[in-house]
Each structure stands twice: as structure tokens, then as C-alpha cells.
Amino acid sequence: MGYQQFDVQDHFDIFQNPDDLEEVSEDERMRLRSLYKSKSHPTCQARFFPMAGAAPPIDLYLCLVEALQFVFIRNWQRSETIRRIGLGSHPSCFDLMSYSRIVRRMPEDSPARDAARSKAAYLMALGTKDGKTMIYKISTAQTTKPPYAYSKLYSSKAGVAYGGITAVDIQSSPGADLFNVDGDFMIAATETGEIH
């Protein structure tokens, strides 16, 4: 493939202030350094929002590391963390889908269709180290109160799967002719080789 050049657009230490303290004292900084400095964190992921009917926010991405119980929404152009989504579990993997792909499956006369129609909303499926799966709806609209709002739609119990979840995927259709399968199923793989 040869030599590739990449320009660094954003760089931040995910462990620098993971709890979003207004001011981090020197003692707190030393405590954080001792907690995370010498450990390796094999699961560190980042993803841009996927393309859908409307253009996704090009300046935002999501990232996580399995050592922290958060998913971070980050603006790479301003080098700023916009929002921390508290999970209550250590994430191991995630997948994203535009929420509009699911809304188009709802009946035209459904009252939920208008309420759910949002070009700036995404479905995020998460796997955790303790075998749980979770689904969140994330709004990237700045007009919501609060901006970049999120809500948990589903959470399984820990221990349903043996071992941590290593991969998740939300079913999506290959084309508009098969739109009736969008979001119908989620598949999760575990570190012990199970598929759920």
C-alpha cells in the first residue's frame, strides 16, 4: 500500500478529566494518572455519525474506552467534548444507525411517527464487558433541551451472555426496496464465542 500521510485533526487525553469536574486539582490529576497510566486499554473506539437521509454532523464523532463508563461526543474542529453519556457499565463495542431508517418503517398514521421523525437522531447499540447490551437514541440537534440529548431505549441484564460482548451490529437494509428490516434485529458476539 505504501506510505500514507494523515493529518491529526483532534487529539485529547480521554483520561484527563473523565468525570467532567469543573476544576481538576493536582491531587485529582495524580490520582487519575495512577489509575490509568500504566494500563493498556485494548478497546478504544471512535466513529463518525453514519450517512442517512440527511447529512450527519461532520464535526462530531463518538468515542469510548473500556476503562471508562462513558461514551464521549466530541467536536473535532473545536477540540471539545460536547457531551458525556453515562452508561453505568464498561463499554466494549458499539454500532450506529440513523434513526430515520427506523422511522420510515412506521405506519403513516402512527402517532409515534411524527414524534420520532428527526433527521438529527441516531440509534447507538453498545456491548459491555459484563455481557450487557444497551440501545440509546442520540440527538445531534443543538435545538433540543439540553443540546445533544440522549435517552436509553433498551438494556439487557448482565450475565445473559457468557463473557463480555465483543461486537454488536444493528440490522440494516441493503437498499430502499428492503427498508422493512431496518433496526429489526441486533446481533451480539461474546468473547466466549457465543452469538446472541
C-alpha positions as CSV (number, residue, x, y, z in Angstrom):
1,M,0.0,0.0,0.0
2,G,2.9,2.3,0.6
3,Y,3.4,5.3,2.7
4,Q,0.3,7.2,3.9
5,Q,0.1,10.7,5.4
6,F,-2.6,11.6,7.8
7,D,-3.2,15.0,9.4
8,V,-4.1,14.9,13.1
9,Q,-7.3,16.9,13.4
10,D,-8.1,16.2,17.1
11,H,-6.0,14.9,20.0
12,F,-7.2,14.6,23.6
13,D,-6.5,12.5,26.6
14,I,-9.7,10.7,27.4
15,F,-8.4,10.1,30.9
16,Q,-7.5,13.7,31.7
17,N,-10.9,14.7,33.2
18,P,-13.3,11.7,32.6
19,D,-15.7,12.8,35.3
20,D,-16.1,16.3,33.9
21,L,-15.0,18.1,37.0
22,E,-15.1,21.9,36.7
23,E,-11.6,22.1,38.1
24,V,-9.2,19.3,38.4
25,S,-6.9,19.7,41.4
26,E,-3.3,18.5,41.3
27,D,-4.3,15.6,43.7
28,E,-7.1,14.5,41.4
29,R,-4.8,14.7,38.4
30,M,-2.2,12.5,40.2
31,R,-5.0,10.0,41.2
32,L,-6.2,9.8,37.6
33,R,-2.6,9.3,36.3
34,S,-2.0,6.5,38.8
35,L,-5.3,4.8,37.8
36,Y,-4.8,4.7,34.1
37,K,-1.2,5.5,33.3
38,S,0.4,2.0,33.2
39,K,-2.5,0.0,31.9
40,S,-3.2,-1.0,28.4
41,H,-6.7,-0.4,27.1
42,P,-7.3,-2.7,24.1
43,T,-10.8,-1.4,23.4
44,C,-10.7,2.2,22.4
45,Q,-13.0,3.1,19.5
46,A,-14.2,6.2,17.7
47,R,-16.8,6.6,15.0
48,F,-18.3,9.4,12.9
49,F,-22.1,9.5,12.6
50,P,-23.3,7.5,9.6
51,M,-24.7,8.9,6.4
52,A,-28.5,8.7,6.1
53,G,-31.3,10.8,4.5
54,A,-29.9,14.0,6.0
55,A,-26.3,14.9,6.2
56,P,-24.8,13.9,9.5
57,P,-22.9,16.4,11.6
58,I,-19.4,16.4,10.0
59,D,-17.7,17.9,13.0
60,L,-18.8,15.4,15.6
61,Y,-17.8,11.8,16.5
62,L,-18.3,9.4,19.3
63,C,-15.6,7.6,21.2
64,L,-15.2,5.2,24.1
65,V,-12.6,3.3,26.0
66,E,-13.5,0.2,28.0
67,A,-11.9,1.5,31.2
68,L,-14.4,4.4,31.5
69,Q,-18.2,4.1,31.8
70,F,-18.9,6.9,29.3
71,V,-19.4,7.5,25.6
72,F,-18.0,10.8,24.6
73,I,-19.5,13.1,21.9
74,R,-16.6,15.1,20.6
75,N,-16.3,18.1,18.3
76,W,-13.0,17.6,16.5
77,Q,-13.0,21.0,14.9
78,R,-13.1,22.8,18.2
79,S,-11.2,20.0,20.1
80,E,-14.0,20.0,22.7
81,T,-16.0,17.3,24.4
82,I,-19.7,18.2,23.8
83,R,-21.3,15.5,26.0
84,R,-20.6,12.5,28.1
85,I,-23.1,9.7,28.1
86,G,-23.0,7.9,31.4
87,L,-23.5,4.2,31.0
88,G,-23.2,2.6,34.4
89,S,-21.2,-0.2,32.7
90,H,-17.8,-0.5,30.9
91,P,-18.4,-0.4,27.1
92,S,-16.6,-2.9,24.9
93,C,-18.0,-2.1,21.4
94,F,-20.7,0.0,19.7
95,D,-22.6,0.5,16.4
96,L,-24.6,3.4,15.0
97,M,-27.6,3.7,12.7
98,S,-29.6,6.7,11.6
99,Y,-32.9,6.8,13.5
100,S,-34.7,7.9,10.3
101,R,-34.1,4.4,8.9
102,I,-36.4,3.0,11.6
103,V,-39.0,5.8,11.4
104,R,-39.6,5.1,7.7
105,R,-40.9,1.6,8.7
106,M,-43.6,3.0,11.0
107,P,-47.2,3.2,9.5
108,E,-48.1,6.6,8.1
109,D,-50.9,7.0,10.6
110,S,-48.8,6.2,13.6
111,P,-48.7,9.0,16.2
112,A,-45.2,7.9,17.1
113,R,-44.0,8.6,13.5
114,D,-44.2,12.3,13.7
115,A,-42.7,12.4,17.3
116,A,-39.9,10.1,16.3
117,R,-39.1,11.8,12.9
118,S,-35.8,13.5,13.4
119,K,-33.1,13.9,10.8
120,A,-30.6,14.5,13.5
121,A,-31.1,11.4,15.6
122,Y,-29.1,8.2,15.7
123,L,-29.5,4.8,17.3
124,M,-26.4,3.6,19.2
125,A,-26.1,-0.1,20.2
126,L,-23.5,-0.9,22.9
127,G,-21.9,-4.1,24.2
128,T,-20.4,-4.2,27.7
129,K,-17.6,-6.1,29.4
130,D,-20.2,-7.7,31.7
131,G,-22.3,-9.2,28.9
132,K,-25.0,-6.5,28.7
133,T,-26.3,-4.8,25.5
134,M,-27.8,-1.3,25.5
135,I,-29.5,0.8,23.0
136,Y,-29.6,4.6,23.1
137,K,-31.2,7.3,20.9
138,I,-28.8,10.3,20.4
139,S,-29.9,13.6,19.1
140,T,-27.3,15.7,17.3
141,A,-29.6,18.7,17.1
142,Q,-28.5,21.7,19.0
143,T,-32.1,22.9,19.3
144,T,-33.1,20.2,21.8
145,K,-33.1,20.9,25.5
146,P,-30.4,20.1,26.5
147,P,-28.4,20.1,23.2
148,Y,-27.2,16.7,22.1
149,A,-29.8,14.9,24.2
150,Y,-29.8,11.1,24.6
151,S,-32.1,8.5,26.1
152,K,-31.7,4.9,26.9
153,L,-34.2,2.8,24.9
154,Y,-33.2,-0.7,26.0
155,S,-30.8,-2.5,28.4
156,S,-30.4,-6.3,28.9
157,K,-29.3,-7.8,32.2
158,A,-25.7,-8.6,32.9
159,G,-24.9,-12.3,32.6
160,V,-27.3,-13.1,29.8
161,A,-24.3,-13.8,27.7
162,Y,-21.2,-15.6,29.0
163,G,-18.3,-13.1,29.0
164,G,-18.1,-9.6,27.6
165,I,-19.7,-8.5,24.3
166,T,-17.0,-8.1,21.7
167,A,-19.1,-7.0,18.7
168,V,-22.6,-5.6,18.1
169,D,-24.4,-4.8,14.8
170,I,-27.9,-3.4,14.1
171,Q,-29.6,-4.9,11.0
172,S,-29.9,-2.5,8.2
173,S,-31.3,-3.0,4.7
174,P,-29.0,-3.0,1.7
175,G,-31.4,-0.8,-0.3
176,A,-34.7,1.1,-0.2
177,D,-36.6,-1.9,-1.5
178,L,-35.9,-3.8,1.7
179,F,-36.4,-1.0,4.2
180,N,-38.8,-3.1,6.3
181,V,-35.8,-4.8,8.0
182,D,-34.0,-1.7,9.3
183,G,-33.5,-2.0,13.0
184,D,-35.5,-5.2,13.4
185,F,-32.6,-7.2,14.9
186,M,-29.4,-6.7,16.8
187,I,-26.7,-9.3,16.9
188,A,-24.1,-9.6,19.6
189,A,-20.9,-11.7,19.8
190,T,-19.2,-12.6,23.0
191,E,-15.6,-13.3,23.9
192,T,-16.5,-17.0,24.6
193,G,-17.7,-17.4,21.0
194,E,-21.5,-17.1,21.6
195,I,-23.7,-15.3,19.1
196,H,-26.9,-13.8,20.5
